[in-house]
Amino acid sequence: MTIGRATPHEIVITPSDNMGFIVTIGCARLVAADNNALLEKIGNYLKDPEHWERKYNEMRKMVRIPAPDSGTIERGIAQEGEEAARG
């Protein structure tokens, strides 16, 4: 028996309201429409996690969506409050 982690990241499976699943692997999220898609996606990841992490990082470089920081969130909340007060 070999001791060690099967994957470098935690995998969380959350059922959705439309009979599908939301799968969180580390900081990445993906969706599966049904049980078969869920098993296929997780199976593919577990067979070669490094491959899928490389693909994920390549996609992030292409998209370049910055993560919101707390200042951005606080400014957005304050702006919404001001707009609501103006009516």
C-alpha positions as CSV (number, residue, x, y, z in Angstrom):
1,M,0.0,0.0,0.0
2,T,1.3,3.4,-0.9
3,I,0.6,6.3,1.4
4,G,0.0,9.8,0.0
5,R,-2.6,12.0,-1.6
6,A,-4.5,10.7,-4.6
7,T,-4.7,14.3,-6.0
8,P,-3.0,17.5,-5.1
9,H,-6.3,19.3,-4.5
10,E,-9.5,18.8,-2.5
11,I,-12.5,17.7,-4.7
12,V,-16.0,18.8,-3.6
13,I,-19.1,17.6,-5.3
14,T,-22.3,19.7,-4.8
15,P,-25.6,18.5,-6.2
16,S,-27.5,21.3,-8.1
17,D,-31.2,21.9,-8.4
18,N,-31.3,20.7,-12.0
19,M,-30.2,17.1,-11.3
20,G,-26.6,18.0,-12.1
21,F,-23.5,18.7,-10.1
22,I,-21.0,21.5,-9.4
23,V,-17.6,20.1,-8.9
24,T,-14.9,22.2,-7.2
25,I,-11.3,21.0,-7.6
26,G,-9.0,23.3,-5.7
27,C,-10.0,26.7,-6.9
28,A,-11.5,25.6,-10.2
29,R,-15.2,24.9,-10.7
30,L,-16.9,22.8,-13.4
31,V,-20.4,21.5,-13.9
32,A,-21.7,18.1,-14.8
33,A,-25.2,17.7,-16.3
34,D,-25.8,14.2,-14.8
35,N,-24.2,11.2,-13.0
36,N,-22.4,9.9,-16.1
37,A,-20.8,13.3,-16.9
38,L,-19.8,13.6,-13.3
39,L,-18.0,10.3,-13.2
40,E,-16.4,10.9,-16.6
41,K,-15.0,14.4,-15.6
42,I,-13.7,13.2,-12.2
43,G,-12.3,10.0,-13.8
44,N,-10.4,12.1,-16.4
45,Y,-9.0,14.4,-13.7
46,L,-7.9,11.6,-11.5
47,K,-6.1,9.7,-14.3
48,D,-3.9,12.8,-15.1
49,P,-4.3,15.7,-12.7
50,E,-1.2,17.5,-14.0
51,H,-2.6,17.5,-17.6
52,W,-5.9,19.1,-16.5
53,E,-4.1,21.6,-14.2
54,R,-2.0,22.7,-17.2
55,K,-5.1,23.1,-19.4
56,Y,-6.8,25.1,-16.6
57,N,-3.8,27.5,-16.2
58,E,-3.5,27.9,-20.0
59,M,-7.2,29.0,-20.1
60,R,-6.7,31.4,-17.2
61,K,-3.9,33.1,-19.1
62,M,-6.1,33.5,-22.2
63,V,-9.1,34.9,-20.3
64,R,-7.3,37.1,-17.8
65,I,-10.2,37.8,-15.4
66,P,-8.8,39.4,-12.3
67,A,-10.1,38.1,-9.0
68,P,-12.0,40.7,-7.0
69,D,-10.2,42.0,-3.9
70,S,-12.0,43.1,-0.8
71,G,-11.7,46.8,-1.8
72,T,-13.5,46.1,-5.0
73,I,-16.3,44.3,-3.2
74,E,-16.6,47.0,-0.5
75,R,-16.8,49.8,-3.2
76,G,-19.5,47.8,-5.0
77,I,-21.6,47.4,-1.9
78,A,-21.2,51.1,-1.0
79,Q,-22.2,52.1,-4.5
80,E,-25.3,49.9,-4.4
81,G,-26.2,51.4,-1.1
82,E,-25.9,55.0,-2.4
83,E,-28.0,54.1,-5.5
84,A,-30.7,52.6,-3.3
85,A,-30.7,55.7,-1.1
86,R,-31.2,57.9,-4.1
87,G,-34.2,55.8,-5.1
